[in-house]
Amino acid sequence: MKLTKITSENTFKVHPVKKNCIFEEGKWWYVGCSDGHRRTLESQIRKNKNRMFVGGKYVAKSHPLHKPGTYKDFSSVAFSSMEGYESSTEGYVYVISNPAWKGWYKVGMAVDAWDRCASFQTSSPFRDYKLEYCKHFKDRRSAETETHNLLLSLEIPRKGEWFKATAEQLKQKIQSIKGERHESIDIST
């Protein structure tokens, strides 16, 4: 909060440090509504108390880790509600690459594939990890295990969850796994 002078008589009001706020008619108003209207700042704050934001983006209440609040990333959400993380089965099987290891791709699983890729960026000074492909499953753990077993049966070289193959080969193998809830998402195109 900061103080803002609102009249020439040295009268000050507390100014909320929020975007899209104006002081009119003796009240603070939020004017960032999608419909173009304004609402009192108090009502906007009440509304947002039931919402979840991760990395500045709104997360729907239907998300398996939904917990009202503002978080930097999903790992901080997971640590604040470990029961939800452990019992959550939905999520993505993903393929992540890094040009430092040409031809090697990580095949893993996460509740949110984009957040997982972002968490890898902290280990690279070039921030050059790339989410190549991901597909949503009702049971991400089973889908990841099935994908890894399929890749092993094809004798694709492996180091942990890193496989030496083409992104297209890995994408095709993940696409062959049943149990998706939504359409797969091809990031590379």
C-alpha positions as CSV (number, residue, x, y, z in Angstrom):
1,M,0.0,0.0,0.0
2,K,1.1,3.6,-0.6
3,L,-0.3,7.0,0.2
4,T,-1.7,9.1,-2.6
5,K,-2.6,12.8,-2.3
6,I,-6.2,13.2,-3.4
7,T,-7.0,16.8,-2.7
8,S,-5.1,20.1,-2.5
9,E,-5.8,20.1,1.3
10,N,-3.1,17.5,2.0
11,T,-5.7,14.8,2.4
12,F,-4.3,11.3,1.7
13,K,-5.9,8.0,1.0
14,V,-4.3,4.6,1.1
15,H,-3.7,3.5,-2.5
16,P,-3.8,-0.2,-3.2
17,V,-0.8,-1.4,-5.2
18,K,-2.9,-3.1,-7.8
19,K,-3.3,-2.6,-11.5
20,N,-6.5,-1.1,-12.9
21,C,-7.5,0.7,-9.7
22,I,-8.9,4.2,-9.6
23,F,-10.2,6.4,-6.8
24,E,-13.6,8.0,-7.6
25,E,-16.6,9.0,-5.6
26,G,-14.7,8.5,-2.4
27,K,-14.0,4.8,-3.1
28,W,-11.4,2.6,-4.8
29,W,-12.7,0.9,-7.9
30,Y,-11.4,-2.0,-10.0
31,V,-11.8,-1.2,-13.7
32,G,-10.1,-4.2,-15.2
33,C,-13.3,-6.2,-15.7
34,S,-13.6,-8.0,-19.1
35,D,-17.0,-6.5,-19.6
36,G,-15.6,-3.0,-19.3
37,H,-17.5,-2.1,-16.1
38,R,-16.1,-1.3,-12.7
39,R,-16.6,-2.9,-9.4
40,T,-15.5,-1.8,-5.9
41,L,-12.1,-2.9,-5.0
42,E,-13.4,-4.7,-1.9
43,S,-15.7,-6.9,-4.1
44,Q,-12.8,-7.7,-6.5
45,I,-10.6,-8.7,-3.5
46,R,-13.5,-10.9,-2.1
47,K,-13.9,-12.5,-5.5
48,N,-10.2,-13.3,-5.9
49,K,-10.0,-14.9,-2.4
50,N,-11.7,-17.9,-4.0
51,R,-9.5,-18.0,-7.1
52,M,-6.1,-19.6,-7.8
53,F,-3.3,-17.9,-9.7
54,V,-0.1,-19.6,-10.6
55,G,2.7,-17.6,-12.3
56,G,0.1,-14.8,-12.8
57,K,-2.3,-17.0,-14.7
58,Y,-5.8,-18.0,-13.5
59,V,-6.3,-21.7,-12.7
60,A,-9.8,-23.2,-12.9
61,K,-11.5,-24.7,-9.8
62,S,-11.7,-28.0,-11.7
63,H,-7.8,-28.3,-11.6
64,P,-6.8,-31.3,-9.4
65,L,-4.5,-29.1,-7.3
66,H,-6.8,-26.1,-7.0
67,K,-6.3,-24.2,-3.8
68,P,-7.2,-20.5,-3.5
69,G,-4.2,-18.1,-3.5
70,T,-1.4,-16.8,-5.5
71,Y,1.6,-19.0,-6.2
72,K,4.9,-18.7,-8.1
73,D,4.7,-22.2,-9.6
74,F,2.9,-25.5,-9.1
75,S,5.6,-26.9,-6.9
76,S,4.8,-24.3,-4.3
77,V,1.1,-25.3,-4.6
78,A,2.0,-29.0,-4.3
79,F,4.0,-28.4,-1.2
80,S,1.1,-26.4,0.3
81,S,-1.3,-29.2,-0.4
82,M,0.6,-32.4,-0.6
83,E,-2.6,-34.5,-0.1
84,G,-4.0,-33.2,-3.3
85,Y,-0.8,-33.8,-5.2
86,E,-0.4,-37.4,-4.1
87,S,-4.0,-38.3,-4.7
88,S,-4.2,-36.5,-8.0
89,T,-3.9,-38.9,-10.9
90,E,-4.7,-36.6,-13.9
91,G,-1.9,-35.0,-15.7
92,Y,0.4,-35.1,-18.7
93,V,3.1,-37.3,-20.1
94,Y,5.6,-35.0,-21.8
95,V,8.7,-34.8,-23.9
96,I,11.3,-32.2,-23.0
97,S,14.5,-31.4,-24.9
98,N,17.6,-29.4,-24.3
99,P,20.1,-28.6,-27.1
100,A,23.0,-29.3,-24.8
101,W,22.1,-33.0,-25.1
102,K,21.3,-33.3,-28.8
103,G,19.2,-36.3,-29.6
104,W,18.3,-37.0,-25.9
105,Y,14.7,-36.3,-24.7
106,K,13.2,-36.5,-21.2
107,V,9.9,-38.5,-21.1
108,G,8.2,-37.8,-17.8
109,M,4.9,-37.0,-16.2
110,A,3.5,-34.0,-14.3
111,V,0.2,-32.4,-13.3
112,D,1.2,-29.4,-15.5
113,A,3.7,-30.0,-18.3
114,W,4.4,-26.3,-18.9
115,D,5.1,-25.7,-15.2
116,R,7.5,-28.8,-15.2
117,C,9.4,-27.4,-18.1
118,A,9.6,-24.0,-16.4
119,S,11.1,-25.6,-13.3
120,F,13.8,-27.2,-15.4
121,Q,14.8,-23.8,-16.7
122,T,16.4,-22.9,-13.3
123,S,19.1,-25.5,-14.0
124,S,20.2,-24.0,-17.3
125,P,21.8,-20.6,-17.5
126,F,20.5,-20.4,-21.1
127,R,16.9,-21.2,-20.2
128,D,16.8,-23.5,-23.2
129,Y,14.7,-26.5,-22.2
130,K,11.8,-26.9,-24.6
131,L,8.5,-28.7,-24.1
132,E,8.3,-30.7,-27.4
133,Y,5.1,-32.6,-26.8
134,C,2.5,-33.5,-24.1
135,K,-0.6,-35.5,-23.8
136,H,-3.2,-35.5,-21.1
137,F,-4.2,-38.7,-19.3
138,K,-6.7,-39.5,-16.5
139,D,-3.9,-41.5,-14.9
140,R,-0.5,-39.9,-15.7
141,R,1.5,-42.4,-13.6
142,S,0.2,-45.4,-15.5
143,A,0.6,-43.7,-18.8
144,E,4.2,-42.7,-18.1
145,T,5.1,-46.3,-16.9
146,E,3.4,-47.7,-20.1
147,T,5.4,-45.3,-22.3
148,H,8.7,-46.1,-20.6
149,N,8.0,-49.9,-20.9
150,L,7.1,-49.4,-24.6
151,L,10.3,-47.5,-25.3
152,L,12.4,-50.1,-23.4
153,S,10.8,-52.9,-25.5
154,L,12.0,-51.1,-28.6
155,E,15.5,-51.1,-27.1
156,I,15.8,-47.3,-27.4
157,P,19.0,-46.2,-25.4
158,R,18.1,-44.7,-22.1
159,K,19.6,-43.0,-19.0
160,G,16.9,-42.7,-16.3
161,E,14.0,-40.9,-18.0
162,W,16.2,-39.6,-20.8
163,F,15.9,-41.4,-24.1
164,K,18.1,-41.2,-27.3
165,A,15.5,-41.0,-30.1
166,T,13.8,-38.4,-32.2
167,A,11.0,-36.2,-30.8
168,E,8.7,-37.6,-33.5
169,Q,9.4,-41.3,-32.4
170,L,8.6,-40.4,-28.8
171,K,5.5,-38.4,-29.8
172,Q,4.2,-41.4,-31.8
173,K,4.7,-43.8,-28.9
174,I,2.9,-41.5,-26.4
175,Q,0.1,-41.1,-28.9
176,S,-0.4,-44.8,-29.0
177,I,-1.1,-45.0,-25.3
178,K,-4.9,-45.1,-24.5
179,G,-6.6,-43.3,-21.7
180,E,-6.4,-39.7,-22.7
181,R,-9.0,-37.3,-21.5
182,H,-8.3,-34.4,-23.9
183,E,-6.7,-34.2,-27.3
184,S,-2.9,-34.3,-27.3
185,I,-1.0,-31.0,-27.6
186,D,1.9,-30.8,-30.1
187,I,4.1,-27.9,-29.1
188,S,6.7,-28.4,-31.8
189,T,4.6,-27.4,-34.8
